[in-house]
Amino acid sequence: MINGFVQLADGLYGYLESQTSECSAVYLLVGTAHAILFDAGTGLDDVHGMVLAITELPVTVVLSHWHHDHVGS
């Protein structure tokens, strides 16, 4: 576990927000030159800081949909 993210596979991390009852899931896919953050959570947890602890690569955020529990960070 890295700052809340759990490594699910090589280059794939998952995180369930701890400060909300909505169980918002956030996923980080890390490649060789770029990373993708799938959903950003509510903004209550420091997802940005947790991502920086895993990778310094450029990160693109992809939102599954536009609800408060996915776009907050």
Backbone as a printed PyTorch tensor [residue, N CA C, xyz], in Angstrom:
tensor([[[  0.8530,  -1.1820,   0.0000],
         [  0.0000,   0.0000,   0.0000],
         [  0.8960,   1.2420,   0.0000]],

        [[  0.5730,   2.1980,  -0.8640],
         [  1.3290,   3.4420,  -0.9560],
         [  0.3720,   4.5920,  -0.6830]],

        [[  0.4590,   5.1720,   0.5090],
         [ -0.4100,   6.2970,   0.8820],
         [ -1.8800,   6.0330,   0.5940]],

        [[ -2.3610,   4.8460,   0.8270],
         [ -3.7570,   4.5390,   0.5810],
         [ -4.0090,   3.7870,  -0.7150]],

        [[ -3.1730,   4.0010,  -1.7270],
         [ -3.3170,   3.2530,  -2.9800],
         [ -2.7920,   1.8330,  -2.7850]],

        [[ -3.4860,   0.8770,  -3.3510],
         [ -3.0670,  -0.5180,  -3.3260],
         [ -2.6640,  -0.9070,  -4.7380]],

        [[ -1.5070,  -1.5300,  -4.8770],
         [ -1.0880,  -1.9790,  -6.2050],
         [ -1.8860,  -3.2170,  -6.5750]],

        [[ -2.6430,  -3.1160,  -7.6560],
         [ -3.5080,  -4.1960,  -8.1200],
         [ -2.8170,  -5.0850,  -9.1490]],

        [[ -1.9270,  -4.4840,  -9.9200],
         [ -1.1510,  -5.1800, -10.9450],
         [  0.0340,  -4.2760, -11.2710]],

        [[  0.9140,  -4.7350, -12.1370],
         [  2.0590,  -3.9230, -12.5300],
         [  1.5650,  -2.6330, -13.1870]],

        [[  1.8270,  -1.4840, -12.5640],
         [  1.4290,  -0.1920, -13.1220],
         [ -0.0250,   0.1890, -12.8740]],

        [[ -0.7570,  -0.5980, -12.0910],
         [ -2.1690,  -0.3060, -11.8150],
         [ -2.3970,  -0.2320, -10.3040]],

        [[ -2.9720,   0.8900,  -9.8670],
         [ -3.2170,   1.1240,  -8.4470],
         [ -4.6850,   1.4990,  -8.2470]],

        [[ -5.2340,   1.1160,  -7.1180],
         [ -6.6090,   1.4570,  -6.7910],
         [ -6.6890,   2.0540,  -5.4000]],

        [[ -7.6830,   2.9190,  -5.1940],
         [ -7.8470,   3.5920,  -3.9070],
         [ -9.3280,   3.8370,  -3.6440]],

        [[ -9.7910,   3.5260,  -2.4430],
         [-11.1400,   3.8640,  -2.0070],
         [-11.0320,   4.9930,  -1.0050]],

        [[-11.7240,   6.0980,  -1.2590],
         [-11.6420,   7.2530,  -0.3660],
         [-12.0900,   6.8870,   1.0490]],

        [[-11.3810,   7.4140,   2.0130],
         [-11.6440,   7.0670,   3.4080],
         [-12.5650,   8.0570,   4.1150]],

        [[-12.7620,   9.2380,   3.5560],
         [-13.5130,  10.2760,   4.2550],
         [-14.9220,  10.4900,   3.7200]],

        [[-15.4540,   9.5100,   3.0270],
         [-16.8030,   9.6410,   2.4860],
         [-17.5230,   8.3020,   2.5590]],

        [[-18.8210,   8.3580,   2.7180],
         [-19.6060,   7.1290,   2.7450],
         [-19.9750,   6.6690,   1.3340]],

        [[-19.5630,   7.4320,   0.3200],
         [-19.9090,   7.1250,  -1.0690],
         [-19.0270,   6.0470,  -1.6860]],

        [[-17.9600,   5.6610,  -0.9930],
         [-17.0330,   4.6360,  -1.4830],
         [-16.5160,   4.9520,  -2.8830]],

        [[-16.0560,   6.1740,  -3.0610],
         [-15.5230,   6.5930,  -4.3560],
         [-14.2140,   5.8650,  -4.6450]],

        [[-14.1480,   5.2430,  -5.7970],
         [-12.9470,   4.5240,  -6.2160],
         [-12.1460,   5.3830,  -7.1790]],

        [[-10.8440,   5.3760,  -6.9960],
         [ -9.9120,   6.1140,  -7.8410],
         [ -8.8800,   5.1090,  -8.3380]],

        [[ -8.5460,   5.1750,  -9.6220],
         [ -7.5580,   4.2600, -10.1910],
         [ -6.4360,   5.0550, -10.8530]],

        [[ -5.2230,   4.5570, -10.7300],
         [ -4.0550,   5.1660, -11.3420],
         [ -3.3620,   4.1130, -12.1970]],

        [[ -3.2080,   4.4280, -13.4770],
         [ -2.4710,   3.5660, -14.4030],
         [ -1.1740,   4.2720, -14.7480]],

        [[ -0.0500,   3.6320, -14.4790],
         [  1.2560,   4.2530, -14.6930],
         [  1.9660,   3.5300, -15.8280]],

        [[  2.2620,   4.2840, -16.8740],
         [  2.9990,   3.7360, -18.0060],
         [  4.4620,   4.1040, -17.9140]],

        [[  5.1590,   4.0520, -19.0480],
         [  6.5840,   4.3760, -19.0640],
         [  6.8400,   5.8670, -19.2390]],

        [[  5.8990,   6.5870, -19.8570],
         [  6.1020,   8.0170, -20.1060],
         [  4.9540,   8.8790, -19.6120]],

        [[  3.8550,   8.2610, -19.2000],
         [  2.6490,   9.0130, -18.8420],
         [  1.8160,   8.1700, -17.8820]],

        [[  0.9620,   8.8380, -17.0930],
         [  0.0490,   8.1410, -16.1940],
         [ -1.3690,   8.6670, -16.4050]],

        [[ -2.3520,   7.8360, -16.0710],
         [ -3.7580,   8.2280, -16.1670],
         [ -4.4010,   8.0130, -14.8060]],

        [[ -5.0740,   9.0450, -14.3130],
         [ -5.8560,   8.9560, -13.0890],
         [ -7.3130,   8.8650, -13.5080]],

        [[ -7.9400,   7.7220, -13.2350],
         [ -9.3300,   7.5030, -13.6130],
         [-10.2010,   7.8620, -12.4200]],

        [[-10.9040,   8.9710, -12.5460],
         [-11.6800,   9.6130, -11.4870],
         [-10.7340,  10.2070, -10.4490]],

        [[-11.1760,  11.2710,  -9.8000],
         [-10.3010,  12.0160,  -8.8950],
         [-10.8150,  12.0730,  -7.4680]],

        [[-11.9060,  11.3960,  -7.1740],
         [-12.4310,  11.4040,  -5.8180],
         [-13.1710,  12.6880,  -5.4900]],

        [[-13.4710,  12.8610,  -4.2140],
         [-14.2560,  14.0140,  -3.7690],
         [-13.4130,  15.2510,  -3.4870]],

        [[-12.1290,  15.0670,  -3.2640],
         [-11.2760,  16.1750,  -2.8610],
         [-11.0390,  16.2070,  -1.3660]],

        [[-11.6790,  15.3190,  -0.6140],
         [-11.4880,  15.2730,   0.8360],
         [-10.1550,  14.6350,   1.2110]],

        [[ -9.7150,  13.6580,   0.4430],
         [ -8.4140,  13.0290,   0.6470],
         [ -7.4120,  13.6610,  -0.3130]],

        [[ -6.1410,  13.6000,   0.0330],
         [ -5.0880,  14.2080,  -0.7910],
         [ -4.6650,  13.2480,  -1.9010]],

        [[ -5.5430,  13.0620,  -2.8750],
         [ -5.2480,  12.1550,  -3.9860],
         [ -4.0220,  12.6490,  -4.7580]],

        [[ -3.9160,  13.9420,  -4.9560],
         [ -2.7650,  14.5040,  -5.6780],
         [ -1.4530,  14.1240,  -4.9900]],

        [[ -1.3960,  14.2870,  -3.6960],
         [ -0.1890,  13.9300,  -2.9560],
         [  0.1090,  12.4460,  -3.0160]],

        [[ -0.9300,  11.6260,  -2.9610],
         [ -0.7450,  10.1790,  -3.0410],
         [ -0.2330,   9.7630,  -4.4180]],

        [[ -0.7370,  10.4140,  -5.4690],
         [ -0.2630,  10.1220,  -6.8310],
         [  1.2070,  10.5030,  -6.9640]],

        [[  1.5870,  11.6610,  -6.4140],
         [  2.9860,  12.0850,  -6.4840],
         [  3.9190,  11.1360,  -5.7410]],

        [[  3.4120,  10.4430,  -4.7280],
         [  4.2310,   9.4640,  -4.0160],
         [  4.4880,   8.2210,  -4.8640]],

        [[  3.6550,   7.9980,  -5.8720],
         [  3.7940,   6.8230,  -6.7450],
         [  4.5700,   7.1540,  -8.0120]],

        [[  4.2810,   8.3190,  -8.6190],
         [  4.9220,   8.6530,  -9.8980],
         [  5.1130,  10.1590, -10.0330]],

        [[  6.1660,  10.5170, -10.7320],
         [  6.4110,  11.9120, -11.1000],
         [  6.1180,  12.1440, -12.5810]],

        [[  5.5900,  11.1410, -13.2560],
         [  5.2390,  11.2740, -14.6740],
         [  4.0700,  12.2380, -14.8380]],

        [[  3.9280,  12.8260, -16.0320],
         [  2.7330,  13.6450, -16.3030],
         [  1.4810,  12.7790, -16.1510]],

        [[  0.4290,  13.3600, -15.5610],
         [ -0.8030,  12.6220, -15.2940],
         [ -1.9730,  13.3000, -16.0030]],

        [[ -2.7440,  12.5190, -16.7240],
         [ -3.9960,  12.9800, -17.3240],
         [ -5.1350,  12.4240, -16.4790]],

        [[ -6.0880,  13.2870, -16.1180],
         [ -7.2490,  12.8510, -15.3490],
         [ -8.3910,  12.5610, -16.3210]],

        [[ -8.9780,  11.3810, -16.1850],
         [-10.1170,  10.9660, -16.9970],
         [-11.2800,  10.7450, -16.0380]],

        [[-12.4110,  11.4120, -16.2950],
         [-13.5730,  11.2890, -15.4270],
         [-14.5990,  10.3430, -16.0370]],

        [[-15.1010,   9.4230, -15.2250],
         [-16.1270,   8.5040, -15.7110],
         [-17.4490,   9.2420, -15.9050]],

        [[-17.7150,  10.2260, -15.0520],
         [-18.8960,  11.0710, -15.1700],
         [-18.7330,  12.2650, -14.2430]],

        [[-19.5960,  13.2590, -14.3850],
         [-19.4330,  14.5330, -13.7060],
         [-20.2970,  14.5950, -12.4500]],

        [[-19.8920,  13.8760, -11.4010],
         [-20.5280,  13.9700, -10.0900],
         [-19.4800,  14.3940,  -9.0700]],

        [[-19.9200,  14.9960,  -7.9820],
         [-18.9920,  15.5380,  -6.9750],
         [-18.0210,  14.4880,  -6.4270]],

        [[-18.4120,  13.2490,  -6.3750],
         [-17.5300,  12.2320,  -5.8170],
         [-16.5200,  11.6820,  -6.8270]],

        [[-16.4430,  12.3000,  -7.9960],
         [-15.4790,  11.8770,  -9.0120],
         [-14.5780,  13.0040,  -9.5070]],

        [[-14.9020,  14.2520,  -9.2210],
         [-14.1820,  15.3840,  -9.8300],
         [-13.5050,  16.3140,  -8.8250]],

        [[-13.5080,  15.9610,  -7.5530],
         [-13.1130,  16.9090,  -6.5190],
         [-11.6600,  17.2530,  -6.3730]],

        [[-10.7530,  16.4000,  -6.8170],
         [ -9.3420,  16.6960,  -6.5490],
         [ -8.8010,  17.6470,  -7.5770]]])
